[in-house]
């Protein structure tokens, strides 16, 4: 069955359902004695229409009011996600100020919380042997590869952003925080939803779900979303338009509930991304201290080449190589809850997979420097979690559990250079040897057809035991303490060969070619055990005001370099650089959670200080790399610190009028980074390391703010609604070298929609994404060879369209 026919079936089934008032959509939580949620998918009604609803979350693996949890978090309900047209992680950044997202392509997807996590500028997510510092969870299942966060959501009930180390209770330890997504669960009340949107650039998005009973004990839910859009970057060489969108997602669920004590939910999902994507455009040509002949202006003149534009706002490219992305992921899971009276036993079993293949023109310009690069990959993971959690409000609450996880990732790194490769990357001549400076002319075709092929395999296993206790010492004071011990084993194998290119018997030319690509073969093993945990004191200062102070210790798993190692003077891999140690994180936090005016106003504020030791980043080490072309590699730096303040507020100003706002200030610093990569402006012919100690942390805006409004007022037999959300971020460095040429300026992004909701469940709306057509840069890339050319991914232009929705 095609996606189009599947969505059509959902829409027809929705139309066939009897018209009823919009019903609540339950959230799947670890316990089964929780009242159904409201239509926001995130809140439990207080029975007072003139008050903000209680937001129910599972941040501590039990269903609780978010205002009663002594930790910093943000929650976006399903209705807000729908109103904001937020169908992926990138869209969440307009709703959550402390969340930052970057994606040059789906494989190199990264998101950070408070500036920490899986930044592509600090730790390459193309390296299969490393993990993210921000945990990504869907229906209690950990997704090990950050690339899976680039896919669209299907039928989400709510998203929780949990800030700070979450290693005590979640399935994999994380230093920065977690994104916890809960999908809408099957319902025994028949219901359905269908939505179709069309907009600029032939944007077409179809969403739908249908749910209902199969029997008195079994309910089902089928959800799907499909998004298509033409490209937004014009290729002036080929006439094609790049960076199209083509994503589809489908999820099926069965809920078995034989009685009020036991329930089991089975889920299966598949998501696909196929597009003529993803390239970047010229951003700036910087200058270095290299010889003028080895910088971009002279190199371009050598080939008679001119950039199509140096204004990223023109959104043009002239790449001459292949481009395309084909990736998918999916899996099955089973969640069983058994209420045994004082506690609930929960079992979460899951298997998931991820496939990746993309081919890119990695020189990003219209010269045949590099003809092709891609890394076909396959990941399989299995996880099992078993928990026992106390039920209800009591003086002593607890969660204890066991967790097991395993994964295997295979890859095939392929790279092929073209006829312009030698002149651009090597130069016109090379010295005869290290002791003989007599020049030898480099043939123009020295790299033509020269390439790499190989095989990589990475395996990891993880086992953990954890527990957390909440003890209400007196009526207004609660102490929390939790610990988790995790043991991990990791094994990596890397083997590449080089071939093709014109034959040469001159050692200097052979070595020059090997400085571009060298064959490597190595294997590595790492085994590590780590203890993490947290503790806090929460005090009910007055009714509606909760104060807390907390300490958390977490770790980000170590790993194995699976992208090649630096070589010694004998051209052998330096095995000492194969293993990357775990990050160790300590976070101190102080916060207030308040409710006022009969819960018409909710205001929260927190301050934090985080110190990360053995931060995973790019380092340059002269003592172990003696090849002609010195290169950085992934390792650990001594220390990074981040401190800041966060606040958010939601207000029900009038019936049908709600406002929300959030702000995040974060000051991140490389407090000890003695051997970092040099910024372009300081690079010479002899590549050296530079101290970045005391410099600002890359990819972290110092200020970020979000705001929004939702207004709905009765008109006729229905109602008119208006939604606005806006986000602003200050500037930051987009590359770990902190070069002034890779600085990304601050920007604002505003989205809005307005529509009419009929009494029978039909809605019509007009929407605008990037309402004010803001031009900004999402991420940057330094062109290989350090010519000085910096590439960027520009923002999507303004998209205006219309939406038709039907709810039953």
NULONU-138414 format. One record per residue (C-alpha): residue in three letters; x, z, y. Coordinates in steps of 0.05 Angstrom, whole numbers, padded with zeros to 5 digits, always signed. Layout:
BEGIN
ALAXZY...
This chain:
BEGIN
UNK+00000+00000+00000UNK+00028-00018+00069UNK+00031+00031+00126UNK-00020-00010+00165UNK-00070-00008+00108UNK-00057+00066+00097UNK-00072+00083+00170UNK-00133+00038+00168UNK-00159+00075+00107UNK-00149+00142+00144UNK-00186+00115+00205UNK-00244+00089+00163UNK-00249+00154+00125UNK-00250+00192+00191UNK-00307+00148+00216UNK-00345+00162+00152UNK-00342+00237+00162UNK-00402+00270+00195UNK-00393+00288+00269UNK-00380+00361+00278UNK-00349+00406+00330UNK-00274+00406+00329UNK-00253+00458+00277UNK-00193+00502+00271UNK-00134+00476+00233UNK-00099+00529+00191UNK-00024+00539+00193UNK+00013+00546+00127UNK+00047+00614+00131UNK+00085+00656+00081UNK+00025+00703+00073UNK-00046+00687+00054UNK-00084+00742+00089UNK-00078+00712+00158UNK-00139+00689+00198UNK-00144+00615+00211UNK-00111+00591+00274UNK-00144+00557+00333UNK-00141+00484+00348UNK-00074+00492+00381UNK-00045+00501+00313UNK-00005+00560+00338UNK-00051+00615+00360UNK-00103+00663+00334UNK-00164+00671+00379UNK-00176+00738+00411UNK-00249+00721+00420UNK-00241+00718+00495UNK-00245+00649+00526UNK-00218+00676+00592UNK-00152+00698+00560UNK-00092+00662+00531UNK-00095+00661+00454UNK-00046+00701+00413UNK+00011+00657+00387UNK+00023+00669+00313UNK+00093+00653+00287UNK+00134+00662+00224UNK+00201+00676+00257UNK+00211+00737+00211UNK+00181+00703+00150UNK+00115+00740+00162UNK+00057+00719+00205UNK+00063+00758+00271UNK+00043+00755+00344UNK+00102+00723+00381UNK+00096+00775+00436UNK+00110+00830+00385UNK+00175+00799+00359UNK+00238+00827+00392UNK+00277+00762+00396UNK+00280+00701+00442UNK+00237+00643+00419UNK+00194+00586+00444UNK+00132+00560+00410UNK+00098+00492+00419UNK+00029+00486+00388UNK+00002+00425+00353UNK-00049+00410+00408UNK+00005+00411+00461UNK+00048+00366+00418UNK-00010+00317+00413UNK-00025+00320+00487UNK+00049+00309+00504UNK+00056+00251+00455UNK+00114+00290+00425UNK+00126+00262+00355UNK+00200+00278+00346UNK+00255+00328+00364UNK+00277+00289+00425UNK+00208+00296+00457UNK+00212+00372+00448UNK+00267+00375+00501UNK+00214+00362+00555UNK+00178+00425+00532UNK+00235+00472+00514UNK+00291+00480+00566UNK+00343+00513+00521UNK+00340+00456+00470UNK+00386+00396+00481UNK+00384+00332+00441UNK+00432+00274+00435UNK+00429+00213+00389UNK+00472+00151+00395UNK+00439+00130+00330UNK+00399+00168+00277UNK+00461+00187+00237UNK+00496+00215+00299UNK+00438+00258+00318UNK+00453+00327+00346UNK+00414+00383+00378UNK+00441+00447+00409UNK+00410+00513+00429UNK+00444+00548+00486UNK+00499+00495+00482UNK+00517+00512+00410UNK+00502+00477+00345UNK+00516+00406+00323UNK+00538+00370+00386UNK+00562+00300+00371UNK+00615+00307+00424UNK+00644+00368+00390UNK+00633+00358+00316UNK+00618+00289+00291UNK+00554+00288+00250UNK+00580+00226+00215UNK+00626+00274+00178UNK+00588+00289+00115UNK+00630+00350+00098UNK+00605+00390+00158UNK+00538+00422+00174UNK+00497+00434+00236UNK+00498+00499+00274UNK+00423+00493+00288UNK+00380+00500+00226UNK+00325+00449+00218UNK+00266+00472+00175UNK+00201+00438+00157UNK+00149+00480+00120UNK+00203+00532+00102UNK+00250+00479+00073UNK+00320+00471+00102UNK+00342+00400+00119UNK+00417+00397+00111UNK+00432+00332+00148UNK+00419+00331+00224UNK+00401+00257+00218UNK+00334+00276+00188UNK+00314+00307+00255UNK+00312+00237+00286UNK+00250+00218+00247UNK+00179+00223+00273UNK+00135+00284+00258UNK+00071+00275+00219UNK+00012+00321+00234UNK+00049+00383+00260UNK+00014+00449+00271UNK+00070+00482+00312UNK+00144+00483+00327UNK+00184+00546+00337UNK+00252+00546+00370UNK+00288+00610+00349UNK+00348+00625+00393UNK+00411+00660+00370UNK+00438+00671+00299UNK+00382+00666+00247UNK+00425+00677+00185UNK+00389+00739+00160UNK+00323+00710+00138UNK+00329+00634+00139UNK+00352+00590+00083UNK+00420+00572+00112UNK+00461+00611+00161UNK+00462+00584+00232UNK+00501+00607+00293UNK+00459+00575+00348UNK+00388+00583+00324UNK+00335+00545+00286UNK+00279+00494+00294UNK+00222+00518+00249UNK+00167+00465+00240UNK+00100+00480+00206UNK+00055+00423+00188UNK-00021+00428+00187UNK-00045+00452+00119UNK-00103+00425+00077UNK-00171+00452+00094UNK-00233+00464+00052UNK-00274+00441+00112UNK-00278+00364+00115UNK-00244+00335+00177UNK-00206+00276+00202UNK-00169+00247+00261UNK-00148+00177+00282UNK-00108+00155+00342UNK-00084+00087+00367UNK-00040+00076+00428UNK-00014+00012+00460UNK+00034+00008+00519UNK+00091-00027+00554UNK+00144-00064+00513UNK+00090-00075+00459UNK+00091-00001+00443UNK+00042+00011+00386UNK+00032+00079+00355UNK-00020+00097+00303UNK-00032+00168+00277UNK-00083+00197+00231UNK-00101+00251+00181UNK-00158+00267+00135UNK-00171+00332+00098UNK-00224+00364+00056UNK-00242+00396-00011UNK-00232+00364-00079UNK-00265+00423-00113UNK-00280+00496-00098UNK-00207+00513-00112UNK-00169+00450-00089UNK-00163+00418-00020UNK-00122+00358+00003UNK-00092+00330+00067UNK-00063+00261+00079UNK-00026+00248+00145UNK+00010+00187+00173UNK+00043+00162+00236UNK+00073+00094+00253UNK+00110+00074+00316UNK+00134+00005+00337UNK+00164-00019+00402UNK+00204-00078+00428UNK+00275-00068+00451UNK+00296-00043+00519UNK+00368-00070+00522UNK+00376-00145+00534UNK+00432-00180+00497UNK+00452-00235+00546UNK+00495-00268+00493UNK+00445-00276+00436UNK+00379-00271+00474UNK+00354-00216+00429UNK+00329-00149+00456UNK+00363-00089+00424UNK+00343-00017+00411UNK+00275-00031+00383UNK+00234+00024+00350UNK+00205+00021+00280UNK+00187+00087+00246UNK+00135+00107+00195UNK+00120+00174+00164UNK+00069+00196+00111UNK+00055+00264+00081UNK+00008+00285+00026UNK-00011+00356+00009UNK-00052+00392-00043UNK-00074+00465-00035UNK-00093+00504-00098UNK-00129+00569-00083UNK-00162+00598-00146UNK-00177+00664-00112UNK-00160+00705-00050UNK-00095+00730-00079UNK-00059+00667-00100UNK-00048+00599-00069UNK+00000+00542-00081UNK+00014+00483-00036UNK+00046+00419-00063UNK+00074+00370-00012UNK+00106+00301-00015UNK+00131+00262+00045UNK+00168+00198+00062UNK+00195+00176+00130UNK+00228+00110+00147UNK+00266+00082+00207UNK+00281+00007+00209UNK+00300-00025+00275UNK+00347-00073+00312UNK+00383-00013+00338UNK+00426+00023+00362UNK+00475-00001+00414UNK+00500+00022+00482UNK+00515-00010+00549UNK+00576-00009+00595UNK+00576+00054+00638UNK+00642+00059+00674UNK+00713+00032+00670UNK+00760+00090+00678UNK+00835+00090+00691UNK+00891+00126+00653UNK+00966+00135+00660UNK+00980+00081+00608UNK+01014+00016+00627UNK+00967-00028+00667UNK+00971-00081+00612UNK+00939-00033+00563UNK+00879-00016+00607UNK+00811-00050+00608UNK+00819-00096+00669UNK+00883-00128+00643UNK+00858-00132+00571UNK+00794-00166+00595UNK+00833-00217+00636UNK+00877-00231+00576UNK+00815-00255+00538UNK+00780-00285+00599UNK+00725-00234+00589UNK+00676-00205+00640UNK+00627-00149+00627UNK+00554-00169+00635UNK+00543-00109+00681UNK+00574-00042+00698UNK+00507-00014+00720UNK+00475+00021+00661UNK+00408+00015+00696UNK+00409-00060+00683UNK+00404-00045+00608UNK+00444-00106+00586UNK+00496-00118+00533UNK+00533-00178+00504UNK+00553-00152+00435UNK+00571-00208+00387UNK+00569-00169+00322UNK+00514-00148+00274UNK+00465-00093+00293UNK+00413-00057+00251UNK+00391+00010+00224UNK+00356+00023+00158UNK+00347+00096+00140UNK+00296+00138+00104UNK+00285+00208+00078UNK+00233+00245+00038UNK+00221+00297-00015UNK+00173+00342-00052UNK+00162+00417-00046UNK+00120+00473-00075UNK+00103+00537-00037UNK+00069+00592-00077UNK+00042+00657-00046UNK+00018+00715-00089UNK-00013+00775-00054UNK+00002+00835-00098UNK-00031+00884-00049UNK+00023+00919-00008UNK+00066+00857-00007UNK+00066+00781-00018UNK+00113+00745-00065UNK+00132+00675-00040UNK+00168+00620-00078UNK+00193+00558-00041UNK+00220+00502-00086UNK+00242+00435-00057UNK+00281+00371-00071UNK+00298+00323-00015UNK+00337+00259-00005UNK+00365+00219+00053UNK+00389+00146+00053UNK+00429+00115+00109UNK+00455+00045+00124UNK+00469+00015+00192UNK+00515-00039+00217UNK+00542-00038+00287UNK+00587-00075+00335UNK+00632-00016+00348UNK+00672-00048+00404UNK+00606-00054+00443UNK+00627-00117+00480UNK+00624-00193+00470UNK+00694-00200+00440UNK+00709-00203+00364UNK+00751-00139+00364UNK+00714-00104+00308UNK+00667-00147+00268UNK+00631-00094+00228UNK+00627-00020+00214UNK+00578+00017+00170UNK+00577+00076+00122UNK+00522+00069+00070UNK+00505+00140+00048UNK+00459+00178+00001UNK+00444+00252+00002UNK+00405+00293-00049UNK+00391+00367-00041UNK+00354+00421-00081UNK+00334+00489-00056UNK+00299+00550-00084UNK+00278+00612-00046UNK+00243+00674-00072UNK+00217+00727-00023UNK+00179+00793-00023UNK+00148+00811+00044UNK+00105+00870+00063UNK+00033+00858+00085UNK-00001+00882+00148UNK+00020+00930+00202UNK+00054+00992+00175UNK+00108+01041+00194UNK+00158+01008+00147UNK+00157+00932+00141UNK+00207+00891+00101UNK+00228+00824+00074UNK+00277+00815+00017UNK+00296+00753-00021UNK+00344+00707-00058UNK+00363+00636-00040UNK+00400+00579-00075UNK+00419+00510-00048UNK+00458+00451-00073UNK+00472+00381-00046UNK+00510+00318-00062UNK+00529+00264-00011UNK+00561+00198-00028UNK+00586+00147+00021UNK+00622+00080+00028UNK+00661+00073+00093UNK+00669-00001+00111UNK+00704-00029+00172UNK+00727-00101+00187UNK+00767-00125+00248UNK+00765-00193+00281UNK+00812-00244+00315UNK+00813-00205+00381UNK+00830-00139+00348UNK+00906-00145+00351UNK+00911-00163+00424UNK+00861-00109+00445UNK+00884-00051+00401UNK+00958-00065+00388UNK+00983-00107+00445UNK+01027-00168+00454UNK+01089-00137+00422UNK+01115-00077+00384UNK+01186-00048+00377UNK+01225-00068+00315UNK+01232+00005+00294UNK+01236+00075+00321UNK+01311+00066+00332UNK+01310-00008+00352UNK+01269-00022+00414UNK+01276-00098+00408UNK+01206-00127+00415UNK+01170-00167+00362UNK+01113-00211+00383UNK+01046-00191+00352UNK+01009-00251+00323UNK+00940-00259+00354UNK+00907-00259+00285UNK+00944-00199+00257UNK+00879-00160+00248UNK+00833-00219+00235UNK+00794-00200+00171UNK+00834-00136+00162UNK+00789-00082+00137UNK+00775-00018+00099UNK+00731-00003+00040UNK+00724+00063+00003UNK+00684+00117-00031UNK+00670+00189-00012UNK+00634+00245-00048UNK+00617+00314-00023UNK+00585+00370-00063UNK+00565+00439-00041UNK+00528+00499-00071UNK+00504+00561-00035UNK+00476+00627-00060UNK+00449+00684-00018UNK+00415+00751-00021UNK+00381+00779+00041UNK+00337+00834+00067UNK+00309+00860+00133UNK+00272+00925+00148UNK+00228+00942+00209UNK+00219+01017+00218UNK+00171+01045+00270UNK+00208+01110+00285UNK+00154+01134+00333UNK+00092+01100+00358UNK+00128+01060+00412UNK+00197+01051+00382UNK+00216+01004+00324UNK+00284+00994+00294UNK+00303+00930+00257UNK+00363+00919+00212UNK+00379+00861+00166UNK+00436+00834+00124UNK+00451+00771+00086UNK+00509+00755+00040UNK+00523+00681+00026UNK+00573+00651-00021UNK+00588+00576-00018UNK+00631+00527-00057UNK+00648+00458-00029UNK+00686+00400-00059UNK+00704+00334-00026UNK+00735+00269-00050UNK+00757+00214-00002UNK+00788+00148-00023UNK+00797+00085+00020UNK+00836+00021+00012UNK+00855-00033+00062UNK+00859-00108+00049UNK+00855-00178+00077UNK+00885-00201+00143UNK+00944-00250+00147UNK+01004-00235+00103UNK+01066-00207+00138UNK+01134-00186+00112UNK+01157-00155+00178UNK+01155-00079+00172UNK+01140-00068+00246UNK+01078-00112+00242UNK+01055-00081+00176UNK+01062-00012+00208UNK+01025-00034+00270UNK+00967-00055+00227UNK+00969+00009+00187UNK+00964+00048+00252UNK+00895+00018+00259UNK+00871+00031+00187UNK+00911+00065+00132UNK+00891+00074+00059UNK+00879+00147+00042UNK+00862+00185-00021UNK+00853+00261-00025UNK+00808+00315-00052UNK+00796+00385-00026UNK+00760+00449-00046UNK+00734+00508-00006UNK+00702+00572-00027UNK+00677+00625+00021UNK+00634+00687+00024UNK+00604+00713+00089UNK+00563+00772+00112UNK+00515+00762+00169UNK+00460+00804+00198UNK+00424+00832+00258UNK+00397+00895+00287UNK+00353+00912+00347UNK+00313+00966+00381UNK+00244+00948+00407UNK+00206+00993+00455UNK+00133+00987+00477UNK+00147+01007+00549UNK+00073+01003+00567UNK+00013+00967+00537UNK+00031+00893+00541UNK+00105+00903+00557UNK+00157+00901+00501UNK+00230+00912+00515UNK+00286+00901+00465UNK+00361+00900+00457UNK+00393+00865+00398UNK+00458+00847+00364UNK+00466+00790+00314UNK+00524+00765+00273UNK+00521+00696+00242UNK+00565+00642+00214UNK+00564+00567+00212UNK+00588+00542+00145UNK+00658+00516+00138UNK+00668+00447+00110UNK+00714+00391+00089UNK+00737+00333+00132UNK+00705+00272+00101UNK+00726+00222+00154UNK+00800+00217+00138UNK+00858+00262+00153UNK+00919+00257+00199UNK+00982+00233+00164UNK+01051+00262+00160UNK+01116+00224+00172UNK+01113+00197+00101UNK+01042+00169+00113UNK+01011+00221+00067UNK+00947+00258+00084UNK+00961+00327+00112UNK+00919+00368+00063UNK+00925+00430+00106UNK+00876+00397+00154UNK+00824+00381+00101UNK+00786+00447+00103UNK+00749+00469+00166UNK+00738+00544+00170UNK+00669+00575+00183UNK+00649+00592+00254UNK+00636+00666+00267UNK+00584+00683+00319UNK+00566+00748+00354UNK+00506+00750+00401UNK+00482+00807+00446UNK+00413+00800+00475UNK+00368+00840+00523UNK+00296+00819+00536UNK+00226+00834+00561UNK+00160+00806+00535UNK+00100+00819+00579UNK+00026+00805+00583UNK-00016+00818+00645UNK-00085+00808+00676UNK-00122+00813+00610UNK-00072+00766+00577UNK-00084+00712+00629UNK-00009+00714+00643UNK+00047+00717+00592UNK+00118+00723+00619UNK+00182+00732+00579UNK+00255+00738+00601UNK+00320+00750+00564UNK+00394+00752+00577UNK+00448+00738+00525UNK+00522+00736+00513UNK+00551+00698+00454UNK+00622+00695+00429UNK+00641+00644+00375UNK+00707+00650+00339UNK+00737+00591+00299UNK+00691+00543+00337UNK+00691+00475+00301UNK+00718+00421+00348UNK+00768+00365+00355UNK+00841+00387+00358UNK+00907+00350+00366UNK+00967+00380+00329UNK+01036+00350+00339UNK+01069+00389+00283UNK+01029+00357+00227UNK+01017+00287+00254UNK+01077+00244+00264UNK+01048+00174+00259UNK+01058+00124+00314UNK+00986+00133+00337UNK+00970+00207+00343UNK+00897+00223+00329UNK+00853+00284+00335UNK+00817+00313+00276UNK+00763+00364+00264UNK+00787+00436+00258UNK+00777+00504+00290UNK+00793+00529+00359UNK+00801+00604+00373UNK+00741+00620+00417UNK+00681+00596+00456UNK+00635+00640+00498UNK+00566+00627+00526UNK+00525+00673+00570UNK+00459+00661+00605UNK+00388+00679+00624UNK+00323+00648+00600UNK+00252+00657+00623UNK+00184+00626+00609UNK+00113+00638+00633UNK+00043+00614+00614UNK-00017+00627+00658UNK-00091+00614+00651UNK-00105+00604+00725UNK-00179+00586+00718UNK-00223+00569+00660UNK-00197+00502+00634UNK-00134+00505+00678UNK-00069+00528+00647UNK+00003+00525+00674UNK+00069+00536+00640UNK+00142+00537+00660UNK+00209+00553+00630UNK+00280+00558+00656UNK+00347+00566+00622UNK+00414+00581+00654UNK+00475+00578+00609UNK+00548+00585+00626UNK+00590+00560+00568UNK+00666+00561+00567UNK+00723+00542+00521UNK+00754+00611+00528UNK+00812+00592+00482UNK+00824+00518+00467UNK+00900+00505+00470UNK+00903+00438+00433UNK+00846+00395+00455UNK+00841+00320+00467UNK+00866+00296+00534UNK+00817+00266+00584UNK+00826+00192+00597UNK+00855+00203+00667UNK+00913+00243+00637UNK+00929+00199+00578UNK+00997+00164+00575UNK+01027+00116+00524UNK+01049+00177+00484UNK+00984+00210+00465UNK+00990+00286+00474UNK+00945+00345+00468UNK+00917+00382+00529UNK+00896+00453+00539UNK+00821+00458+00554UNK+00822+00534+00559UNK+00777+00559+00614UNK+00739+00493+00620UNK+00663+00485+00615UNK+00633+00474+00546UNK+00616+00400+00534UNK+00543+00377+00527UNK+00514+00439+00560UNK+00474+00433+00625UNK+00483+00495+00666UNK+00411+00493+00689UNK+00350+00467+00653UNK+00277+00475+00672UNK+00210+00452+00644UNK+00140+00457+00672UNK+00071+00432+00654UNK-00003+00435+00668UNK-00065+00422+00627UNK-00132+00416+00661UNK-00199+00403+00627UNK-00265+00406+00664UNK-00336+00387+00641UNK-00362+00321+00668UNK-00428+00295+00642UNK-00436+00308+00568UNK-00361+00310+00557UNK-00299+00331+00596UNK-00242+00302+00637UNK-00172+00324+00618UNK-00104+00318+00652UNK-00036+00334+00622UNK+00031+00335+00658UNK+00099+00357+00633UNK+00165+00352+00669UNK+00237+00371+00652UNK+00300+00374+00694UNK+00372+00384+00672UNK+00436+00391+00712UNK+00497+00349+00697UNK+00547+00361+00641UNK+00607+00329+00606UNK+00587+00281+00551UNK+00654+00281+00514UNK+00699+00337+00487UNK+00758+00314+00529UNK+00718+00333+00591UNK+00740+00270+00627UNK+00710+00258+00696UNK+00692+00189+00671UNK+00646+00216+00617UNK+00606+00262+00663UNK+00530+00254+00655UNK+00492+00267+00719UNK+00431+00311+00722UNK+00361+00281+00717UNK+00286+00292+00715UNK+00237+00265+00665UNK+00162+00269+00677UNK+00105+00248+00631UNK+00030+00250+00643UNK-00036+00228+00615UNK-00109+00230+00637UNK-00172+00217+00598UNK-00243+00232+00580UNK-00267+00270+00518UNK-00337+00252+00494UNK-00382+00303+00461UNK-00381+00265+00394UNK-00304+00272+00387UNK-00284+00206+00417UNK-00228+00207+00469UNK-00199+00153+00515UNK-00136+00164+00555UNK-00084+00131+00599UNK-00012+00155+00590UNK+00055+00146+00624UNK+00122+00163+00593UNK+00177+00171+00645UNK+00125+00167+00699UNK+00174+00160+00757UNK+00218+00109+00720UNK+00278+00155+00722UNK+00344+00123+00703UNK+00392+00170+00669UNK+00444+00171+00613UNK+00428+00203+00546UNK+00499+00203+00516UNK+00566+00169+00524UNK+00619+00138+00479UNK+00693+00124+00493UNK+00711+00054+00468UNK+00761+00055+00411UNK+00832+00043+00434UNK+00823+00083+00499UNK+00821+00020+00542UNK+00782+00059+00594UNK+00714+00030+00579UNK+00659+00082+00572UNK+00593+00063+00541UNK+00526+00098+00550UNK+00456+00101+00520UNK+00408+00092+00579UNK+00341+00126+00584UNK+00279+00089+00561UNK+00244+00056+00620UNK+00174+00076+00643UNK+00121+00062+00590UNK+00048+00059+00610UNK-00008+00051+00561UNK-00076+00071+00534UNK-00098+00115+00475UNK-00162+00118+00434UNK-00174+00181+00392UNK-00229+00201+00345UNK-00238+00271+00315UNK-00287+00290+00261
